[in-house]
Amino acid sequence: MKKSKVVIIGSGPAGWTAAIYASRAGLNPVLFTGLKEGGQLMDTTEVENYPGFRDGITGPILMGELKEQALRFGTEIYSSMVVESQLKKHPFHIKDENGLEIEADSVIISTGAEAKWLGLPSEKAFWGSGVSACATCDGFFYKNLEVVVVGGGDTACEEAIYLSNIWKKVTLLVRSDKMRASTIMQERLKKDNIEVIYNSSISEILGNDMGVQSVDTSDGRSILCSGVFIAIGHSPNTKLFKDQIDLDSDGYIITKPGTTKTNIKGVFACGDVQDKTYRQAITAAGTGCMAALDCEKYLAEI
């Protein structure tokens, strides 16, 4: 059985940043990329809000640069999924889909979260060409145009309000006859360029090679728009750790305030798997740095 001081599970901006810091600290980390190396940013075209790239950078290129930086400092990378984890006793035990087993002194979890989708083929077809799950990430690309947001919770309201400041008109489709959002968020929706339609969702997204042009709705409407934002929630990738680590009611890993420490000593969590508020590449990278530093301190004390 292979032994390691640090095992990092996941390869988004949080995982790669944790690997960079851990490897520079001489901890010789082992990183498992998971099913999608690079995480959600591998599906993102232009990233214009990550510091240091004045002309922007594509998600895949950014993730590739982070990977090469981690390799440069000695991170050992396996392009596989972890299928078993034993975190209840120390040292921890990790096993991947190829049967590789590692005994680890510490574990950094950076498995991320996946946006929930409507399940339409056209939704996938226009992903990155007008369809998005992050207004902060992609809203700027469609400035002064019209957009449709789907959802009825606080996140959907936040997306609609944010977009209303840069877009010509925002149509919010709420799939039931009332919203789940807090009263204060619903009040903030009362702007001239936000229209809320209840008992409606998207039945089809239409467009061409240039991107989204309109949507058809479940209640028979056709709405012209240049962008569609799906805001019906996210699912954290924590199934592997269920019944081993403390999770909140939505399945996100609970970390101690101001740290990346979980309820298990020696196990740390960073990125979207523990962050349901910001969900940005830069904040994920920041918590990846925190996890590596927390981990380094832990290993120095055992």
LOVO-188909 format. One line per 10 residues: number of its first residue (from 0); for each residue x negated, y, z of N, C-alpha, C. Coordinates in Angstrom, 2 decimals, padded with zeros to 5 digits. Example, Ala and Ser with C-alpha at 12.3 -4.5 7.8 and 13.67 -1.06 7.14 Angstrom:
// residues 2
0	-013.19:-005.69:007.80:-012.30:-004.50:007.80:-013.20:-003.30:007.80 ~ -012.85:-002.25:007.08:-013.67:-001.06:007.14:-012.90:000.03:007.87 $
//
This chain:
// residues 302
0	-000.84:-001.20:000.00:000.00:000.00:000.00:-000.87:001.25:000.00 ~ -000.52:002.19:-000.86:-001.27:003.43:-000.95:-000.94:004.33:000.24 ~ -001.91:005.09:000.70:-001.71:006.02:001.80:-001.97:007.45:001.34 ~ -001.22:008.39:001.90:-001.37:009.80:001.53:-001.03:010.69:002.71 ~ -001.72:011.82:002.80:-001.41:012.79:003.84:-000.08:013.49:003.57 ~ 000.17:013.78:002.27:001.37:014.52:001.89:001.99:013.91:000.63 ~ 003.28:013.62:000.70:004.04:013.23:-000.49:005.06:014.32:-000.76 ~ 005.08:014.81:-001.99:006.04:015.83:-002.42:007.02:015.18:-003.38 ~ 008.32:015.31:-003.08:009.35:014.69:-003.91:010.09:015.78:-004.65 ~ 009.86:015.88:-005.97:010.51:016.90:-006.78:009.51:017.84:-007.42 $
10	009.85:018.33:-008.62:008.86:019.08:-009.40:009.39:020.36:-010.01 ~ 010.31:021.03:-009.33:010.71:022.37:-009.75:009.69:023.38:-009.25 ~ 010.02:024.66:-009.28:009.08:025.67:-008.80:008.68:025.48:-007.34 ~ 009.60:024.95:-006.52:009.28:024.69:-005.12:008.25:023.57:-004.99 ~ 008.49:022.47:-005.69:007.58:021.33:-005.61:006.19:021.64:-006.15 ~ 006.14:022.29:-007.32:004.84:022.61:-007.89:004.07:023.60:-007.01 ~ 004.76:024.59:-006.45:004.08:025.55:-005.58:003.57:024.88:-004.31 ~ 004.38:024.00:-003.74:003.92:023.25:-002.57:002.68:022.44:-002.91 ~ 002.67:021.86:-004.10:001.52:021.06:-004.53:000.27:021.92:-004.68 ~ 000.43:023.11:-005.26:-000.70:024.01:-005.44:-001.31:024.38:-004.09 $
20	-000.48:024.77:-003.15:-000.98:025.18:-001.83:-001.56:023.99:-001.06 ~ -000.90:022.85:-001.12:-001.38:021.68:-000.38:-002.69:021.16:-000.94 ~ -002.81:021.15:-002.26:-004.05:020.66:-002.85:-005.21:021.61:-002.62 ~ -004.94:022.91:-002.64:-006.00:023.89:-002.35:-006.45:023.80:-000.89 ~ -005.56:023.29:-000.04:-005.92:023.13:001.38:-006.64:021.81:001.64 ~ -006.90:021.06:000.58:-007.63:019.81:000.73:-006.80:018.65:001.24 ~ -005.46:018.73:001.06:-004.58:017.69:001.59:-004.34:016.56:000.58 ~ -004.83:016.71:-000.64:-004.71:015.68:-001.69:-003.27:015.16:-001.83 ~ -002.33:016.04:-002.13:-000.94:015.62:-002.19:-000.62:014.70:-003.36 ~ 000.38:013.85:-003.16:000.94:013.02:-004.22:002.32:013.59:-004.53 $
30	002.60:013.85:-005.81:003.89:014.42:-006.20:004.61:013.50:-007.16 ~ 005.89:013.24:-006.86:006.76:012.49:-007.76:007.65:013.50:-008.48 ~ 007.62:013.49:-009.81:008.33:014.51:-010.57:009.84:014.33:-010.55 ~ 010.31:013.08:-010.42:011.73:012.83:-010.51:012.16:012.65:-011.96 ~ 013.47:012.49:-012.15:014.01:012.21:-013.48:013.74:013.34:-014.46 ~ 013.88:014.59:-014.00:013.65:015.74:-014.88:012.46:016.54:-014.37 ~ 011.31:016.29:-014.96:010.11:017.02:-014.54:010.30:018.51:-014.80 ~ 010.11:019.33:-013.77:010.28:020.76:-013.91:011.63:021.27:-013.43 ~ 012.58:020.34:-013.21:013.88:020.73:-012.66:014.75:021.52:-013.63 ~ 015.65:022.33:-013.07:016.64:023.05:-013.87:016.03:024.05:-014.85 $
40	014.84:024.56:-014.53:014.23:025.54:-015.42:013.82:024.95:-016.77 ~ 013.78:023.62:-016.86:013.47:022.99:-018.14:014.60:023.21:-019.14 ~ 015.79:023.59:-018.64:016.93:023.86:-019.52:017.13:025.35:-019.75 ~ 016.21:026.16:-019.25:016.35:027.61:-019.34:015.45:028.15:-020.44 ~ 016.00:029.00:-021.30:015.19:029.56:-022.39:014.31:030.68:-021.85 ~ 014.83:031.89:-021.80:014.03:033.02:-021.35:014.16:033.26:-019.85 ~ 013.04:033.39:-019.17:013.00:033.77:-017.76:012.34:035.15:-017.70 ~ 013.12:036.17:-017.38:012.60:037.54:-017.38:012.44:038.13:-015.98 ~ 012.86:037.39:-014.95:012.80:037.96:-013.61:011.78:037.26:-012.71 ~ 010.87:036.48:-013.30:009.80:035.87:-012.52:008.59:036.80:-012.57 $
50	008.12:037.30:-011.44:007.04:038.29:-011.43:005.78:037.82:-012.17 ~ 005.17:038.76:-012.85:003.90:038.49:-013.52:003.99:038.30:-015.01 ~ 005.21:038.23:-015.55:005.38:038.02:-016.98:006.23:039.16:-017.53 ~ 005.58:040.26:-017.91:006.31:041.46:-018.29:007.18:041.26:-019.52 ~ 006.82:040.34:-020.41:007.61:040.08:-021.60:008.48:038.83:-021.44 ~ 008.54:038.30:-020.23:009.31:037.09:-019.98:008.53:035.83:-020.36 ~ 009.09:034.69:-020.01:008.47:033.40:-020.30:009.58:032.36:-020.34 ~ 009.44:031.33:-021.12:010.46:030.29:-021.13:010.30:029.40:-019.91 ~ 011.42:028.80:-019.49:011.38:027.92:-018.33:010.40:026.77:-018.49 ~ 010.42:026.03:-019.61:009.48:024.92:-019.78:008.01:025.35:-019.75 $
60	007.70:026.50:-020.35:006.31:026.96:-020.32:005.90:027.33:-018.91 ~ 006.79:028.00:-018.16:006.48:028.37:-016.78:006.23:027.12:-015.95 ~ 007.08:026.11:-016.09:006.90:024.88:-015.32:005.63:024.14:-015.74 ~ 005.32:024.21:-017.04:004.08:023.59:-017.52:002.85:024.24:-016.93 ~ 002.88:025.57:-016.81:001.75:026.30:-016.21:001.59:025.93:-014.73 ~ 002.71:025.84:-014.02:002.64:025.47:-012.61:002.07:024.05:-012.45 ~ 002.50:023.16:-013.33:001.98:021.78:-013.28:000.48:021.76:-013.50 ~ 000.00:022.46:-014.52:-001.43:022.48:-014.81:-002.23:023.08:-013.66 ~ -001.64:024.07:-013.00:-002.31:024.68:-011.84:-002.41:023.67:-010.70 ~ -001.34:022.91:-010.49:-001.37:021.87:-009.45:-002.40:020.80:-009.78 $
70	-002.47:020.40:-011.05:-003.45:019.41:-011.48:-004.88:019.92:-011.29 ~ -005.06:021.18:-011.58:-006.39:021.79:-011.47:-006.97:021.63:-010.07 ~ -006.10:021.72:-009.06:-006.60:021.64:-007.68:-006.54:020.23:-007.11 ~ -006.15:019.26:-007.93:-006.27:017.87:-007.50:-005.00:017.15:-007.09 ~ -003.82:017.69:-007.44:-002.57:017.00:-007.12:-002.46:015.71:-007.93 ~ -002.09:014.63:-007.29:-001.88:013.35:-007.97:-000.41:013.26:-008.35 ~ -000.12:013.16:-009.64:001.26:013.26:-010.12:001.75:011.92:-010.70 ~ 002.95:011.55:-010.30:003.60:010.37:-010.85:004.92:010.79:-011.50 ~ 005.08:010.46:-012.77:006.29:010.82:-013.51:007.36:009.76:-013.30 ~ 007.85:009.70:-012.08:008.84:008.69:-011.73:009.76:009.21:-010.64 $
80	010.83:008.46:-010.40:011.79:008.81:-009.36:011.52:008.03:-008.08 ~ 011.69:008.70:-006.97:011.64:008.00:-005.68:013.00:007.35:-005.48 ~ 013.02:006.06:-005.19:014.28:005.33:-005.03:014.53:004.90:-003.58 ~ 013.48:004.94:-002.76:013.64:004.59:-001.35:012.80:005.52:-000.50 ~ 013.36:005.93:000.63:012.59:006.74:001.58:012.93:006.30:002.99 ~ 011.92:006.12:003.79:012.11:005.76:005.19:011.49:006.87:006.01 ~ 012.34:007.70:006.61:011.87:008.88:007.31:012.10:008.81:008.81 ~ 012.65:007.71:009.29:013.02:007.62:010.69:011.87:007.22:011.60 ~ 010.81:006.71:011.02:009.64:006.39:011.85:008.37:006.80:011.13 ~ 007.35:007.08:011.89:006.08:007.58:011.35:005.03:006.47:011.41 $
90	004.19:006.33:010.36:004.18:007.11:009.11:005.39:006.79:008.24 ~ 005.71:007.75:007.38:006.87:007.62:006.51:006.56:006.68:005.35 ~ 007.62:006.12:004.78:007.45:005.17:003.69:008.24:005.63:002.47 ~ 007.54:005.73:001.34:008.15:006.18:000.09:007.91:005.13:-000.99 ~ 008.96:004.86:-001.78:008.84:003.88:-002.88:009.47:004.44:-004.13 ~ 008.77:004.31:-005.27:009.33:004.84:-006.52:009.94:003.73:-007.37 ~ 010.52:004.12:-008.50:011.25:003.19:-009.36:010.34:002.12:-009.97 ~ 009.05:002.36:-009.99:008.10:001.39:-010.56:007.51:000.47:-009.51 ~ 007.97:000.59:-008.26:007.49:-000.28:-007.21:006.30:000.25:-006.44 ~ 005.83:001.45:-006.80:004.72:002.04:-006.06:005.18:002.42:-004.67 $
100	004.44:001.97:-003.65:004.79:002.27:-002.27:003.69:003.10:-001.62 ~ 004.09:004.13:-000.91:003.14:005.03:-000.26:003.51:005.21:001.20 ~ 002.51:005.12:002.04:002.64:005.42:003.46:002.17:006.85:003.65 ~ 003.07:007.72:004.10:002.77:009.15:004.12:002.78:009.71:005.54 ~ 001.81:010.59:005.82:001.78:011.28:007.10:002.82:012.39:007.16 ~ 003.15:012.94:005.99:004.15:014.02:005.91:004.84:013.96:004.56 ~ 006.03:014.55:004.50:006.83:014.56:003.27:007.40:015.95:003.05 ~ 007.29:016.44:001.83:007.92:017.70:001.44:009.00:017.37:000.42 ~ 010.23:017.70:000.76:011.37:017.42:-000.13:011.70:018.67:-000.94 ~ 011.66:018.53:-002.26:011.97:019.66:-003.14:012.78:019.14:-004.33 $
110	013.81:018.38:-004.03:014.58:017.69:-005.06:015.64:018.57:-005.73 ~ 015.84:019.80:-005.24:016.69:020.76:-005.91:018.18:020.48:-005.79 ~ 018.95:021.17:-006.61:020.40:021.04:-006.66:020.84:021.18:-008.11 ~ 021.92:020.55:-008.44:022.45:020.61:-009.80:023.76:021.39:-009.83 ~ 023.91:022.25:-010.82:025.16:022.97:-010.98:026.27:022.00:-011.38 ~ 027.46:022.23:-010.85:028.62:021.44:-011.25:029.16:022.01:-012.56 ~ 029.57:021.11:-013.45:030.03:021.54:-014.76:031.47:021.10:-015.01 ~ 032.07:021.67:-016.02:033.45:021.34:-016.37:033.54:019.99:-017.08 ~ 032.46:019.58:-017.70:032.45:018.29:-018.39:032.82:018.35:-019.85 ~ 032.74:019.53:-020.46:033.07:019.69:-021.88:031.84:019.47:-022.75 $
120	031.97:018.74:-023.87:030.85:018.60:-024.80:030.32:019.96:-025.28 ~ 031.23:020.90:-025.52:030.82:022.22:-026.01:030.05:023.00:-024.94 ~ 030.30:022.66:-023.69:029.57:023.28:-022.59:028.08:022.94:-022.69 ~ 027.79:021.68:-022.98:026.41:021.24:-023.16:025.82:021.79:-024.46 ~ 026.65:021.84:-025.49:026.17:022.29:-026.80:025.69:023.74:-026.76 ~ 026.34:024.59:-025.96:025.98:026.00:-025.89:025.19:026.36:-024.64 ~ 024.73:025.34:-023.91:023.89:025.61:-022.74:022.62:026.34:-023.20 ~ 022.36:027.48:-022.61:021.20:028.27:-023.00:021.46:029.19:-024.19 ~ 022.65:029.06:-024.80:023.02:029.92:-025.93:024.34:030.63:-025.64 ~ 024.51:031.02:-024.40:025.73:031.70:-023.99:026.40:031.07:-022.80 $
130	026.05:029.81:-022.50:026.60:029.13:-021.33:025.53:029.06:-020.25 ~ 025.90:029.45:-019.04:024.94:029.49:-017.94:025.66:029.20:-016.62 ~ 024.86:028.92:-015.59:025.41:028.75:-014.24:024.76:029.74:-013.28 ~ 024.10:030.77:-013.83:023.40:031.73:-012.98:023.45:033.13:-013.59 ~ 024.30:033.99:-013.05:024.44:035.35:-013.57:023.17:036.16:-013.34 ~ 022.56:036.00:-012.18:021.33:036.74:-011.88:020.23:036.39:-012.86 ~ 020.20:035.11:-013.26:019.15:034.64:-014.19:019.39:035.14:-015.61 ~ 020.62:035.05:-016.08:020.89:035.22:-017.50:021.80:036.38:-017.88 ~ 022.40:037.03:-016.89:023.36:038.09:-017.20:022.81:039.22:-018.03 ~ 021.57:039.60:-017.82:020.98:040.75:-018.49:020.94:040.58:-020.01 $
140	020.87:039.33:-020.48:020.73:039.08:-021.91:021.97:039.51:-022.70 ~ 023.09:039.71:-022.00:024.34:040.01:-022.69:024.90:041.36:-022.26 ~ 024.02:042.29:-022.00:024.41:043.60:-021.50:025.40:044.28:-022.45 ~ 026.45:044.87:-021.83:027.49:045.63:-022.54:028.37:044.78:-023.44 ~ 028.39:043.47:-023.23:029.25:042.58:-023.99:030.37:042.06:-023.07 ~ 031.11:041.06:-023.52:032.19:040.50:-022.72:031.86:039.07:-022.31 ~ 032.29:038.69:-021.10:031.93:037.39:-020.55:033.10:036.78:-019.81 ~ 033.09:035.46:-019.73:034.08:034.72:-018.96:033.38:033.99:-017.82 ~ 033.95:034.07:-016.62:033.45:033.34:-015.46:034.53:032.36:-015.02 ~ 034.14:031.14:-014.69:035.09:030.14:-014.20:034.77:029.81:-012.75 $
150	035.78:029.91:-011.88:035.59:029.57:-010.48:036.51:030.38:-009.59 ~ 036.66:029.93:-008.35:037.56:030.62:-007.45:037.01:030.86:-006.07 ~ 035.74:030.58:-005.86:035.13:030.77:-004.56:034.29:032.03:-004.48 ~ 033.58:032.19:-003.37:032.73:033.38:-003.19:031.67:033.50:-004.28 ~ 031.11:032.36:-004.68:030.07:032.40:-005.71:030.61:032.95:-007.02 ~ 031.80:032.52:-007.40:032.41:033.02:-008.63:032.67:034.51:-008.54 ~ 033.13:034.97:-007.38:033.36:036.41:-007.19:032.06:037.19:-007.28 ~ 031.02:036.66:-006.65:029.71:037.32:-006.69:029.19:037.42:-008.12 ~ 029.36:036.32:-008.88:028.92:036.32:-010.27:029.70:037.37:-011.07 ~ 031.01:037.40:-010.89:031.85:038.33:-011.65:031.51:039.78:-011.31 $
160	031.32:040.06:-010.03:031.00:041.43:-009.60:029.64:041.86:-010.14 ~ 028.67:040.95:-010.04:027.32:041.26:-010.56:027.39:041.55:-012.06 ~ 028.09:040.70:-012.79:028.18:040.85:-014.24:028.96:042.10:-014.63 ~ 029.93:042.50:-013.82:030.74:043.68:-014.14:029.92:044.95:-014.16 ~ 028.77:044.93:-013.51:027.90:046.11:-013.49:027.07:046.26:-014.75 ~ 026.98:045.19:-015.54:026.14:045.24:-016.74:026.90:044.83:-018.01 ~ 028.06:044.23:-017.83:028.83:043.78:-018.97:030.03:044.70:-019.21 ~ 030.53:044.70:-020.43:031.67:045.54:-020.79:032.94:045.08:-020.08 ~ 033.20:043.77:-020.11:034.38:043.22:-019.45:034.09:041.82:-018.95 ~ 034.64:041.50:-017.76:034.51:040.17:-017.18:035.91:039.60:-016.97 $
170	036.14:038.42:-017.51:037.39:037.70:-017.26:037.09:036.53:-016.34 ~ 037.73:036.51:-015.18:037.53:035.45:-014.20:038.70:034.48:-014.27 ~ 038.40:033.23:-014.63:039.43:032.19:-014.70:039.42:031.38:-013.41 ~ 040.54:031.41:-012.72:040.69:030.66:-011.46:041.58:029.44:-011.76 ~ 041.07:028.27:-011.47:041.75:027.06:-011.92:043.04:026.72:-011.16 ~ 043.25:027.33:-010.00:044.49:027.10:-009.25:045.27:028.40:-009.13 ~ 046.33:028.38:-008.29:047.17:029.58:-008.18:046.66:030.55:-007.12 ~ 045.55:030.24:-006.48:044.94:031.15:-005.51:043.44:030.90:-005.44 ~ 042.74:031.87:-004.88:041.28:031.77:-004.78:040.87:031.22:-003.42 ~ 039.72:030.56:-003.41:039.14:030.07:-002.16:038.22:031.11:-001.54 $
180	037.93:032.14:-002.28:036.99:033.17:-001.83:037.52:033.94:-000.62 ~ 036.60:034.50:000.13:036.97:035.30:001.30:037.75:036.54:000.85 ~ 038.54:037.08:001.77:039.36:038.24:001.46:038.52:039.42:000.98 ~ 037.39:039.65:001.64:036.55:040.79:001.27:036.00:040.65:-000.14 ~ 035.67:039.41:-000.55:035.17:039.19:-001.90:036.28:039.41:-002.92 ~ 037.47:039.00:-002.59:038.59:039.21:-003.51:038.89:040.69:-003.69 ~ 038.74:041.45:-002.62:038.97:042.90:-002.69:037.95:043.56:-003.63 ~ 036.74:043.05:-003.60:035.68:043.64:-004.42:035.88:043.36:-005.91 ~ 036.75:042.42:-006.22:037.04:042.11:-007.62:037.90:043.17:-008.28 ~ 038.49:044.05:-007.49:039.42:045.04:-008.02:038.68:046.18:-008.70 $
190	038.17:045.87:-009.89:037.45:046.85:-010.71:038.12:046.88:-012.08 ~ 038.00:048.00:-012.75:038.67:048.19:-014.03:038.24:047.18:-015.08 ~ 036.99:046.73:-015.02:036.51:045.83:-016.08:036.47:044.36:-015.65 ~ 037.20:044.01:-014.58:037.35:042.61:-014.17:038.82:042.22:-014.24 ~ 039.11:041.20:-015.03:040.47:040.67:-015.11:040.48:039.26:-014.51 ~ 041.38:039.01:-013.57:041.50:037.70:-012.94:042.74:037.00:-013.48 ~ 042.56:035.77:-013.98:043.66:034.98:-014.51:043.74:033.68:-013.71 ~ 044.91:033.42:-013.12:045.10:032.23:-012.30:045.66:031.07:-013.12 ~ 045.53:029.86:-012.55:046.02:028.64:-013.20:045.48:028.50:-014.62 ~ 044.21:028.78:-014.76:043.59:028.74:-016.08:042.14:028.28:-015.99 $
200	041.74:027.53:-016.97:040.34:027.12:-017.08:039.98:027.01:-018.55 ~ 038.75:026.70:-018.84:038.30:026.59:-020.23:038.58:025.19:-020.75 ~ 039.22:025.12:-021.90:039.45:023.83:-022.56:038.45:023.60:-023.69 ~ 037.90:024.69:-024.22:036.91:024.57:-025.30:036.09:025.85:-025.41 ~ 034.81:025.69:-025.68:033.92:026.83:-025.92:033.58:026.83:-027.40 ~ 033.79:027.97:-028.05:033.61:028.06:-029.50:032.48:029.03:-029.85 ~ 031.81:028.76:-030.95:030.73:029.63:-031.38:030.06:029.11:-032.63 ~ 028.84:029.61:-032.87:028.07:029.16:-034.03:026.60:029.08:-033.64 ~ 025.72:029.05:-034.63:024.28:028.93:-034.36:023.74:030.11:-033.57 ~ 024.45:031.21:-033.57:024.01:032.40:-032.85:024.42:032.37:-031.38 $
210	025.36:031.47:-031.04:025.79:031.37:-029.65:027.29:031.40:-029.49 ~ 027.73:031.62:-028.25:029.16:031.61:-027.90:029.87:032.81:-028.53 ~ 031.09:032.57:-029.02:031.91:033.65:-029.58:033.25:033.79:-028.88 ~ 033.80:032.68:-028.35:035.10:032.74:-027.68:035.33:031.46:-026.90 ~ 036.40:031.47:-026.10:036.82:030.26:-025.40:038.32:030.09:-025.56 ~ 038.76:028.84:-025.61:040.17:028.51:-025.52:040.43:028.07:-024.08 ~ 041.59:028.43:-023.54:041.88:028.10:-022.15:043.00:027.07:-022.04 ~ 043.12:026.50:-020.87:044.10:025.46:-020.62:045.53:025.97:-020.69 ~ 045.71:027.28:-020.56:047.06:027.84:-020.63:047.34:028.52:-021.97 ~ 046.57:028.13:-023.00:046.88:028.56:-024.36:046.30:029.88:-024.82 $
220	045.38:030.45:-024.06:044.78:031.72:-024.45:043.53:031.49:-025.31 ~ 043.18:032.50:-026.07:041.90:032.55:-026.77:041.23:033.86:-026.36 ~ 040.07:033.76:-025.76:039.40:034.94:-025.21:038.06:035.14:-025.93 ~ 037.90:036.29:-026.55:036.63:036.61:-027.19:035.59:036.91:-026.11 ~ 034.41:036.35:-026.27:033.34:036.59:-025.29:032.00:036.17:-025.89 ~ 030.93:036.68:-025.30:029.58:036.33:-025.75:028.87:035.43:-024.75 ~ 029.48:035.26:-023.57:028.84:034.42:-022.56:029.87:033.77:-021.66 ~ 029.51:032.61:-021.15:030.37:031.85:-020.23:029.53:031.45:-019.03 ~ 030.01:031.80:-017.84:029.30:031.44:-016.62:030.17:030.50:-015.78 ~ 029.64:029.33:-015.52:030.35:028.33:-014.74:029.93:028.48:-013.28 $
230	030.89:028.78:-012.43:030.58:029.04:-011.02:031.51:028.23:-010.13 ~ 031.46:026.91:-010.30:032.32:026.02:-009.51:031.53:025.24:-008.47 ~ 030.30:025.68:-008.22:029.52:025.08:-007.15:028.29:024.33:-007.61 ~ 027.49:023.90:-006.64:026.29:023.12:-006.88:026.29:021.87:-006.01 ~ 025.57:020.86:-006.44:025.42:019.62:-005.66:023.95:019.41:-005.36 ~ 023.54:019.50:-004.09:022.14:019.26:-003.74:021.77:017.79:-003.92 ~ 020.56:017.55:-004.36:020.10:016.19:-004.60:019.54:015.58:-003.31 ~ 020.46:015.17:-002.43:020.06:014.67:-001.11:020.55:013.26:-000.82 ~ 021.10:012.59:-001.83:021.62:011.23:-001.61:020.55:010.31:-001.04 ~ 019.33:010.49:-001.47:018.22:009.65:-001.03:017.96:009.76:000.47 $
240	018.36:010.88:001.06:018.01:011.15:002.46:019.20:011.10:003.40 ~ 020.37:010.73:002.85:021.58:010.68:003.65:021.42:009.72:004.83 ~ 021.94:010.10:005.98:021.87:009.32:007.22:020.47:009.24:007.81 ~ 019.53:010.01:007.23:018.18:010.06:007.79:017.81:011.45:008.28 ~ 018.37:012.44:007.60:017.98:013.82:007.87:019.25:014.67:008.03 ~ 019.19:015.72:008.81:020.37:016.55:009.05:020.75:017.34:007.80 ~ 022.02:017.17:007.39:022.57:017.89:006.23:023.76:018.71:006.70 ~ 024.05:019.81:005.99:025.24:020.58:006.33:026.46:019.96:005.65 ~ 027.61:020.59:005.79:028.85:020.03:005.27:028.88:019.93:003.75 ~ 028.01:020.68:003.07:027.93:020.63:001.61:026.81:019.74:001.11 $
250	026.08:019.12:002.04:025.02:018.20:001.66:023.64:018.80:001.54 ~ 023.49:020.09:001.86:022.17:020.72:001.81:021.37:020.37:003.07 ~ 020.06:020.24:002.92:019.20:019.94:004.06:019.13:021.16:004.97 ~ 019.29:020.92:006.26:019.24:021.99:007.25:017.78:022.17:007.69 ~ 017.29:023.40:007.56:015.93:023.71:008.03:016.02:024.72:009.17 ~ 015.02:024.68:010.04:014.99:025.59:011.17:014.74:027.01:010.65 ~ 015.50:027.98:011.15:015.41:029.36:010.65:013.97:029.88:010.58 ~ 013.63:030.47:009.43:012.31:031.04:009.25:011.22:030.03:008.92 ~ 011.61:028.76:008.75:010.64:027.71:008.45:011.23:026.77:007.40 ~ 010.45:025.76:007.02:010.95:024.69:006.16:011.04:023.38:006.93 $
260	010.97:023.46:008.24:011.01:022.27:009.09:012.42:021.70:009.16 ~ 012.52:020.38:009.04:013.80:019.69:009.21:013.89:019.17:010.64 ~ 014.90:018.37:010.92:015.02:017.79:012.25:014.02:016.68:012.51 ~ 013.31:016.26:011.46:012.30:015.21:011.61:010.91:015.84:011.54 ~ 010.12:015.66:012.57:008.76:016.21:012.57:007.95:015.59:011.44 ~ 007.33:016.46:010.66:006.52:015.98:009.54:007.26:015.92:008.22 ~ 008.56:016.24:008.24:009.35:016.28:007.00:009.82:017.71:006.78 ~ 009.54:018.23:005.61:009.84:019.63:005.28:010.71:019.68:004.02 ~ 011.50:020.73:003.90:012.36:020.88:002.72:012.24:022.29:002.16 ~ 012.19:022.40:000.85:012.03:023.71:000.21:012.81:023.76:-001.10 $
270	013.06:024.98:-001.57:013.78:025.15:-002.82:015.28:025.00:-002.66 ~ 015.95:024.73:-003.77:017.42:024.73:-003.80:018.04:023.60:-002.98 ~ 017.28:022.60:-002.62:017.83:021.50:-001.82:018.20:021.97:-000.41 ~ 017.65:023.13:000.00:017.98:023.68:001.31:018.44:025.14:001.23 ~ 018.60:025.65:000.02:018.97:027.05:-000.17:020.23:027.15:-001.02 ~ 021.36:027.44:-000.40:022.60:027.58:-001.14:022.95:029.03:-001.43 ~ 022.08:029.96:-001.00:022.37:031.38:-001.11:021.72:032.03:-002.32 ~ 020.41:031.87:-002.46:019.67:032.61:-003.48:019.49:031.82:-004.77 ~ 018.99:030.60:-004.68:018.85:029.71:-005.83:018.10:030.35:-007.00 ~ 017.00:031.01:-006.73:016.17:031.62:-007.76:014.82:030.92:-007.83 $
280	014.19:030.97:-009.00:012.88:030.34:-009.15:011.86:030.94:-008.18 ~ 011.92:032.25:-008.01:010.93:032.92:-007.17:011.14:032.58:-005.69 ~ 012.40:032.47:-005.24:012.63:032.10:-003.85:012.29:030.64:-003.61 ~ 012.53:029.80:-004.61:012.14:028.39:-004.50:010.63:028.26:-004.36 ~ 009.91:029.00:-005.20:008.45:028.98:-005.13:007.97:029.48:-003.77 ~ 008.63:030.52:-003.25:008.25:031.04:-001.94:008.40:030.01:-000.84 ~ 009.52:029.28:-000.85:009.70:028.26:000.19:008.78:027.06:-000.05 ~ 008.36:026.85:-001.30:007.36:025.81:-001.57:006.05:026.14:-000.90 ~ 005.67:027.41:-000.98:004.48:027.89:-000.27:004.64:027.68:001.23 ~ 005.79:028.06:001.77:006.06:027.91:003.20:005.95:026.44:003.63 $
290	006.52:025.55:002.82:006.50:024.12:003.16:005.08:023.59:003.25 ~ 004.24:023.99:002.29:002.85:023.53:002.31:002.11:024.06:003.53 ~ 002.35:025.32:003.89:001.70:025.90:005.06:002.21:025.26:006.36 ~ 003.52:025.03:006.43:004.08:024.34:007.60:003.52:022.94:007.71 ~ 003.39:022.27:006.58:002.87:020.92:006.54:001.40:020.88:006.96 ~ 000.62:021.82:006.45:-000.81:021.89:006.79:-000.99:022.05:008.30 ~ -000.19:022.93:008.90:-000.27:023.14:010.34:000.11:021.89:011.10 ~ 001.16:021.22:010.65:001.61:019.98:011.29:000.51:018.93:011.27 ~ -000.12:018.74:010.12:-001.14:017.71:009.99:-002.37:018.02:010.84 ~ -002.64:019.29:011.03:-003.80:019.69:011.85:-003.57:019.40:013.33 $
300	-002.28:019.25:013.70:-001.96:019.07:015.12:-001.71:017.62:015.52 ~ -001.57:016.72:014.53:-001.28:015.33:014.90:-002.58:014.53:015.07 $
//
